[in-house]
Amino acid sequence: MPGSKQTEAGTAAAADPSAASRRPGAFHLDEGRTTSARRSPKAFEDGIELTPEADDPFLSPPELSESDLDVALPRRRGFSWGKLALGALSAFLSLAFWLWADRIVRDLFARADWLGVVAIALVSIAALALAVLIGREMIGLMRLGAVQTLKAEALDISPRTAPKTARHLVNRLETILSHRAETARGRAALAATKDDIIDAPQLLDLAERELLAPLDRRARALILAASKRTSVVTAVSPRAVVDLAYVLFEVTRLVRAMAELYGGRPGTLGLLRLLRDVIAHLAVTGSIAVGDSIAQQVLGHGLAAKLSTRLGEGVINGLLTARIGIAAMDLCRPLPFSAVKRPGIGDFLGDLAPITGRDRTS
């Protein structure tokens, strides 16, 4: 047996020559490291200031409310190369159309005189209708421009402004709103103060309370009704395309109603311009922040746990419609909000989501 063990050890040594001469050794992990790589701890010099947690925007982000958002104002119109190109192209197409019409009328006269006379009568009727349509659109744009000019002048009113200037501005406001029956009592109240001496800002505040406060209540009712309709229809509609089409229809009707309420009464071009300004305002300043606050208010009060998914989406769509209505109210109102509180999303939340309102009070 001992001989067999020696034979096996010899066989292993023959297979691995280095195994017979290998000796155990110790290895140090710090070998090869120089002492210069080690750094002794030291204190930082004075001059480094840490931001307090209360001032750190990541640890304590500011909460945005509806009053923190910018008020929607129309964009200033100016020279545009796109408008110049569109106008030149429109003039060229008009010349081409009239040359074509002239050729058709000449051909009809060559065939029969009565055909030429009928063609001239039809072209004259079409030209008259087109002129009336263009005139109505221009008048609508002028009314919108008058409202926006009045608002711009009201923003420039200061305590140093002469009361006569403010009185003239109020008279123009009464002219714009004279077609609204809700302003009759306010116009009578302002007429009673005609001989009184009132500072310019106070006179504008008085005009806002007497003339615009009744219209503001009507505007809030319009926004609430449109929001409720949008909420119900989008909650029961089976397709997202139907939701989008109805929201677009409701928003267009709401913007037009808001403009007519405050004396704008726009045509088709004026309505398109208002829609563009409202969408631009929401895309730049208000939609993201207000959308986040809506989600926090709706989901934070447990509405999603109590209602179905479709009904929750309908409530959110209704609140977004209300946000568009508030922006349209800012754009169409002849005076900025000063003496009267500007409505916010919270004013419509309890009406659109009654369960949320009960959760809040309980």
TAVEN-V83680 format. One record per residue. N is the residue number from 0. RES is the residue in one small letter. SS is DSSP state (@ for helix, = for strand, . for the rest). OMEGA is omega in radians with two decimals (NA if undefined). NEAR is the number of other C-alpha atoms within 10 Angstrom. Layout:
BEGIN
{{N;RES;SS;OMEGA;NEAR} {N;RES;SS;OMEGA;NEAR}}
END
This chain:
BEGIN
{{0;m;.;3.08;6} {1;p;@;3.13;6} {2;g;@;3.12;8} {3;s;@;3.11;9} {4;k;@;3.11;10} {5;q;@;-3.14;11} {6;t;@;3.11;12} {7;e;@;3.11;11} {8;a;@;3.11;13} {9;g;@;3.10;13} {10;t;@;3.11;11} {11;a;@;3.12;13} {12;a;@;3.11;14} {13;a;@;3.12;12} {14;a;@;3.14;10} {15;d;.;-3.07;11} {16;p;@;-3.10;10} {17;s;@;-3.10;10} {18;a;@;-3.13;11} {19;a;.;-3.09;12} {20;s;.;-3.09;8} {21;r;.;3.08;8} {22;r;.;3.10;7} {23;p;.;3.13;4} {24;g;.;3.14;5} {25;a;.;3.14;4} {26;f;.;3.13;6} {27;h;.;-3.14;6} {28;l;.;-3.11;6} {29;d;.;3.14;7} {30;e;.;3.13;7} {31;g;.;3.09;7} {32;r;.;3.11;9} {33;t;.;3.14;8} {34;t;@;-3.14;7} {35;s;@;3.14;6} {36;a;@;3.13;7} {37;r;.;-3.12;8} {38;r;.;3.12;7} {39;s;.;-3.13;5} {40;p;.;3.11;6} {41;k;.;-3.11;6} {42;a;.;3.08;5} {43;f;.;3.13;7} {44;e;.;3.08;6} {45;d;.;-3.11;6} {46;g;.;3.08;6} {47;i;.;-3.09;7} {48;e;.;3.10;6} {49;l;.;3.13;7} {50;t;.;3.08;9} {51;p;.;-3.11;8} {52;e;@;-3.13;10} {53;a;@;-3.13;10} {54;d;@;-3.12;11} {55;d;.;-3.09;12} {56;p;.;-3.14;10} {57;f;.;3.12;9} {58;l;.;3.12;10} {59;s;.;-3.13;10} {60;p;.;3.13;10} {61;p;.;3.11;10} {62;e;.;-3.14;8} {63;l;.;3.05;12} {64;s;.;-3.12;13} {65;e;@;-3.13;17} {66;s;@;3.13;12} {67;d;@;-3.11;10} {68;l;.;3.13;13} {69;d;.;3.07;13} {70;v;.;-3.11;19} {71;a;.;3.09;21} {72;l;.;3.14;19} {73;p;.;3.11;17} {74;r;.;3.13;11} {75;r;.;-3.14;5} {76;r;.;3.12;6} {77;g;.;-3.14;6} {78;f;.;3.13;7} {79;s;.;3.10;9} {80;w;@;3.08;8} {81;g;@;3.09;9} {82;k;@;3.12;11} {83;l;@;3.13;11} {84;a;@;3.12;11} {85;l;@;3.12;12} {86;g;@;3.12;12} {87;a;@;3.12;12} {88;l;@;3.10;12} {89;s;@;3.10;12} {90;a;@;3.13;12} {91;f;@;3.12;11} {92;l;@;3.08;12} {93;s;@;3.08;12} {94;l;@;3.12;12} {95;a;@;3.13;12} {96;f;@;-3.10;12} {97;w;@;3.04;12} {98;l;@;3.09;12} {99;w;@;3.11;11} {100;a;@;3.12;15} {101;d;@;3.13;15} {102;r;@;3.13;12} {103;i;@;-3.13;15} {104;v;@;3.11;20} {105;r;@;3.11;15} {106;d;@;3.12;13} {107;l;@;3.07;18} {108;f;@;3.11;17} {109;a;@;3.12;11} {110;r;@;3.14;11} {111;a;.;-3.10;11} {112;d;@;-3.08;13} {113;w;@;3.06;11} {114;l;@;3.09;16} {115;g;@;3.13;18} {116;v;@;3.11;14} {117;v;@;3.13;14} {118;a;@;3.13;19} {119;i;@;3.13;18} {120;a;@;3.14;12} {121;l;@;3.12;12} {122;v;@;3.13;16} {123;s;@;3.10;12} {124;i;@;3.13;12} {125;a;@;3.13;12} {126;a;@;3.12;12} {127;l;@;3.13;12} {128;a;@;3.12;12} {129;l;@;3.12;12} {130;a;@;3.11;12} {131;v;@;-3.14;12} {132;l;@;3.11;14} {133;i;@;3.11;14} {134;g;@;3.11;12} {135;r;@;3.11;15} {136;e;@;3.12;18} {137;m;@;3.11;16} {138;i;@;3.09;17} {139;g;@;3.10;20} {140;l;@;3.11;21} {141;m;@;3.10;16} {142;r;@;3.08;20} {143;l;@;3.11;27} {144;g;@;3.12;14} {145;a;@;3.12;18} {146;v;@;-3.12;23} {147;q;@;3.06;20} {148;t;@;3.10;14} {149;l;@;3.12;20} {150;k;@;3.12;20} {151;a;@;3.11;15} {152;e;@;3.11;13} {153;a;@;3.10;19} {154;l;@;-3.14;12} {155;d;.;3.14;8} {156;i;.;3.14;17} {157;s;.;3.11;13} {158;p;.;3.13;10} {159;r;.;-3.12;9} {160;t;.;3.14;13} {161;a;.;3.11;14} {162;p;@;3.13;19} {163;k;@;3.11;13} {164;t;@;3.10;13} {165;a;@;3.12;22} {166;r;@;3.09;19} {167;h;@;3.11;11} {168;l;@;3.12;21} {169;v;@;3.10;22} {170;n;@;3.08;16} {171;r;@;3.08;15} {172;l;@;3.09;24} {173;e;@;3.11;19} {174;t;@;-3.14;12} {175;i;@;-3.06;18} {176;l;.;-3.07;23} {177;s;.;-3.12;15} {178;h;.;-3.14;13} {179;r;.;-3.13;15} {180;a;@;-3.12;11} {181;e;@;-3.08;17} {182;t;@;-3.08;19} {183;a;@;-3.14;15} {184;r;@;3.12;13} {185;g;@;3.09;21} {186;r;@;3.08;20} {187;a;@;3.12;12} {188;a;@;3.11;15} {189;l;@;3.09;18} {190;a;@;3.12;12} {191;a;@;3.13;10} {192;t;.;-3.06;11} {193;k;.;-3.10;10} {194;d;.;3.13;7} {195;d;.;3.10;8} {196;i;.;-3.10;10} {197;i;.;3.09;17} {198;d;.;-3.05;17} {199;a;@;3.13;22} {200;p;@;3.14;21} {201;q;@;3.10;15} {202;l;@;3.08;19} {203;l;@;3.09;23} {204;d;@;3.11;17} {205;l;@;3.12;18} {206;a;@;3.12;24} {207;e;@;-3.14;24} {208;r;@;-3.04;17} {209;e;@;-3.04;20} {210;l;@;-2.99;26} {211;l;@;-3.13;24} {212;a;@;3.06;18} {213;p;@;3.11;16} {214;l;@;3.08;22} {215;d;@;3.09;22} {216;r;@;3.08;12} {217;r;@;3.11;15} {218;a;@;3.10;22} {219;r;@;3.10;19} {220;a;@;3.10;12} {221;l;@;-3.14;18} {222;i;@;-3.13;27} {223;l;@;3.14;22} {224;a;@;3.12;16} {225;a;@;3.13;21} {226;s;@;3.12;30} {227;k;@;3.12;21} {228;r;@;3.11;17} {229;t;@;-3.14;27} {230;s;@;-3.10;27} {231;v;@;-3.07;18} {232;v;@;-3.14;18} {233;t;@;3.10;25} {234;a;@;-3.08;21} {235;v;@;-3.10;12} {236;s;.;-3.08;14} {237;p;.;-3.02;11} {238;r;.;3.08;9} {239;a;@;3.12;10} {240;v;@;3.10;10} {241;v;@;3.09;13} {242;d;@;-3.10;20} {243;l;@;-3.12;12} {244;a;@;-3.12;10} {245;y;@;3.11;17} {246;v;@;3.11;23} {247;l;@;3.11;14} {248;f;@;-3.10;12} {249;e;@;3.13;16} {250;v;@;3.12;21} {251;t;@;3.13;17} {252;r;@;3.14;13} {253;l;@;-3.14;24} {254;v;@;3.11;27} {255;r;@;3.13;22} {256;a;@;3.13;21} {257;m;@;3.12;28} {258;a;@;3.12;24} {259;e;@;-3.14;16} {260;l;@;-3.08;21} {261;y;.;3.00;25} {262;g;.;-3.13;22} {263;g;.;-3.13;28} {264;r;.;-3.05;20} {265;p;.;2.96;25} {266;g;.;-3.12;20} {267;t;@;3.14;14} {268;l;@;3.11;14} {269;g;@;3.11;23} {270;l;@;3.09;22} {271;l;@;3.11;15} {272;r;@;3.10;16} {273;l;@;3.11;22} {274;l;@;3.12;18} {275;r;@;3.14;13} {276;d;@;3.13;19} {277;v;@;-3.13;23} {278;i;@;3.12;15} {279;a;@;3.12;16} {280;h;@;-3.13;22} {281;l;@;-3.12;18} {282;a;@;-3.05;11} {283;v;@;-2.93;10} {284;t;@;-2.84;14} {285;g;@;-2.91;21} {286;s;@;-3.05;18} {287;i;@;-3.09;12} {288;a;@;-3.12;16} {289;v;@;3.07;20} {290;g;@;3.08;15} {291;d;@;-3.13;11} {292;s;@;3.09;19} {293;i;@;-3.13;19} {294;a;@;-3.14;12} {295;q;@;-3.11;11} {296;q;@;-3.08;15} {297;v;@;-3.10;18} {298;l;@;-3.10;14} {299;g;@;3.13;12} {300;h;.;3.03;17} {301;g;.;-3.12;13} {302;l;@;-3.11;21} {303;a;@;-3.14;16} {304;a;@;-3.07;10} {305;k;@;-3.11;12} {306;l;.;3.07;12} {307;s;.;-3.12;12} {308;t;@;-3.13;12} {309;r;@;3.13;17} {310;l;@;3.06;20} {311;g;@;3.08;21} {312;e;@;3.10;17} {313;g;@;3.11;25} {314;v;@;3.14;24} {315;i;@;3.09;24} {316;n;@;3.07;22} {317;g;@;3.11;30} {318;l;@;3.08;28} {319;l;@;3.04;21} {320;t;@;3.07;25} {321;a;@;3.10;29} {322;r;@;3.09;24} {323;i;@;3.10;24} {324;g;@;3.10;26} {325;i;@;3.09;24} {326;a;@;3.08;22} {327;a;@;3.09;28} {328;m;@;3.09;27} {329;d;@;-3.07;21} {330;l;@;-3.03;27} {331;c;@;-3.09;29} {332;r;.;-3.09;23} {333;p;.;3.14;25} {334;l;.;3.05;24} {335;p;.;3.13;21} {336;f;.;3.12;15} {337;s;.;-3.14;12} {338;a;.;-3.12;15} {339;v;.;-3.12;13} {340;k;.;3.09;10} {341;r;.;-3.13;15} {342;p;.;3.13;18} {343;g;.;-3.13;14} {344;i;.;3.14;18} {345;g;@;3.12;14} {346;d;@;-3.11;12} {347;f;@;-3.06;19} {348;l;@;-3.12;21} {349;g;@;3.13;14} {350;d;@;-3.11;14} {351;l;@;-3.12;22} {352;a;.;-3.08;20} {353;p;@;3.13;12} {354;i;@;3.09;16} {355;t;@;3.13;22} {356;g;@;3.10;15} {357;r;@;3.08;11} {358;d;@;-3.09;11} {359;r;@;-3.10;10} {360;t;@;-3.11;6} {361;s;.;NA;6}}
END
